[in-house]
Amino acid sequence: MSSLLQTRDLSCVKDDRVLFEDLNIDLKAGQILLVEGKNGSGKTSLLRILTGLSLPETGEVLWQGDPISEVGPDYYEQVNYVGHHDGIKRDLTCLENLRLVQAMGKPLPIDLDEALEKVNLYRFGENFVATLSAGQKRRLAMARLVVTEALLWIMDEPFTSLDKASMAMFQRMFEQHLDNGGVIVMTSHHDIEMPDSDVVRLNLSE
C-alpha cells in the first residue's frame, strides 16, 4: 500500500531551541498517528507544519509522494484541521459557521441540520456561538469533519472540553474515517480507545 503522508528529515526550531529533528513519518490509508510528549516538546508545531501553516527548519512534508510545497491547493483541499482553539466565529450562528467552513473547503452533500445532529447540536442551528458552552463549541468545531471532504484529518487536542459520551462519539467517527481509507494525525492528553484501528504512536519527548 502506498503512503499518503510522509515527512523526510523534518526538524523544527523555536526560540533557538530544537524541538525535534530528523523526523521521518510514513502514514498509509487507514492509519492514525498519535503524537505524544511533554508540553513544549513540539506537538502543536509539528501539526502546524503538517498542515502547511508553518515551515520546518529543515526537511519536507510529502503528500502521496510529492512535496506539499509543489502540490499546493490540491493538498490543502485534502486537509481538515481542528486546532487547539475552536476556530469558529462567535458572532455567527452554528449553521452560518458550517456554511463558512464548506465555502472554504470541499463541501460534502450533507444537510447541515443533519450534520449538527451528528454532533448532538441539532436544536442549536440558529444559536449564536457566543451563547454555547465550551463543550458545544468544541463539538461545533469538530462538525467540520462531517461537512467537508478530506482524506487527512489533523487535530490538536480534539477532546478538549468534551464529556466521555462525546469522546466516544468522535472516536467512532474517527474509526469510520480510517475504515474509508482516510488518515489521521492528532495529539491528545486523553486515552484513545480504538483497538480495531492501526494506531501509530510518536513521542516527541523521547
Secondary structure as the mmCIF struct_conf table of DSSP 4:
data_model
#
loop_
_struct_conf.conf_type_id
_struct_conf.id
_struct_conf.beg_label_comp_id
_struct_conf.beg_label_asym_id
_struct_conf.beg_label_seq_id
_struct_conf.end_label_comp_id
_struct_conf.end_label_asym_id
_struct_conf.end_label_seq_id
STRN STRN1 SER A 3 LYS A 14
TURN_TY1_P TURN_TY1_P1 ASP A 15 ASP A 16
STRN STRN2 ARG A 17 LYS A 28
TURN_TY1_P TURN_TY1_P2 ALA A 29 GLY A 30
STRN STRN3 GLN A 31 GLU A 36
TURN_TY1_P TURN_TY1_P3 ASN A 39 GLY A 40
BEND BEND1 SER A 41 GLY A 42
HELX_RH_AL_P HELX_RH_AL_P1 LYS A 43 THR A 51
TURN_TY1_P TURN_TY1_P4 GLY A 52 GLY A 52
BEND BEND2 LEU A 53 SER A 54
BEND BEND3 GLU A 57 GLU A 57
STRN STRN4 THR A 58 TRP A 63
TURN_TY1_P TURN_TY1_P5 GLN A 64 GLY A 65
STRN STRN5 ASP A 66 PRO A 67
HELX_RH_AL_P HELX_RH_AL_P2 ILE A 68 VAL A 71
TURN_TY1_P TURN_TY1_P6 GLY A 72 GLY A 72
HELX_RH_AL_P HELX_RH_AL_P3 PRO A 73 TYR A 76
TURN_TY1_P TURN_TY1_P7 GLU A 77 GLN A 78
STRN STRN6 VAL A 79 VAL A 82
BEND BEND4 HIS A 84 HIS A 85
TURN_TY1_P TURN_TY1_P8 ARG A 90 ASP A 91
BEND BEND5 LEU A 92 LEU A 92
STRN STRN7 THR A 93 THR A 93
HELX_RH_AL_P HELX_RH_AL_P4 CYS A 94 MET A 104
BEND BEND6 GLY A 105 GLY A 105
STRN STRN8 PRO A 107 PRO A 107
BEND BEND7 PRO A 109 PRO A 109
HELX_RH_AL_P HELX_RH_AL_P5 LEU A 112 LYS A 118
TURN_TY1_P TURN_TY1_P9 VAL A 119 ASN A 120
HELX_RH_3T_P HELX_RH_3T_P1 TYR A 122 PHE A 124
TURN_TY1_P TURN_TY1_P10 GLY A 125 GLU A 126
BEND BEND8 ASN A 127 ASN A 127
STRN STRN9 PHE A 128 PHE A 128
HELX_RH_3T_P HELX_RH_3T_P2 VAL A 129 THR A 131
BEND BEND9 LEU A 132 LEU A 132
HELX_RH_AL_P HELX_RH_AL_P6 ALA A 134 MET A 142
TURN_TY1_P TURN_TY1_P11 ALA A 143 ALA A 143
HELX_RH_AL_P HELX_RH_AL_P7 ARG A 144 VAL A 147
STRN STRN10 THR A 148 THR A 148
BEND BEND10 LEU A 151 LEU A 151
STRN STRN11 LEU A 152 ASP A 156
BEND BEND11 GLU A 157 GLU A 157
TURN_TY1_P TURN_TY1_P12 PRO A 158 SER A 161
HELX_RH_AL_P HELX_RH_AL_P8 LYS A 164 ASP A 179
TURN_TY1_P TURN_TY1_P13 ASN A 180 GLY A 181
STRN STRN12 VAL A 183 THR A 187
BEND BEND12 HIS A 189 HIS A 190
HELX_LH_PP_P HELX_LH_PP_P1 ASP A 191 ILE A 192
TURN_TY1_P TURN_TY1_P14 PRO A 195 ASP A 196
BEND BEND13 SER A 197 SER A 197
STRN STRN13 ASP A 198 ASN A 203
TURN_TY1_P TURN_TY1_P15 LEU A 204 SER A 205
#
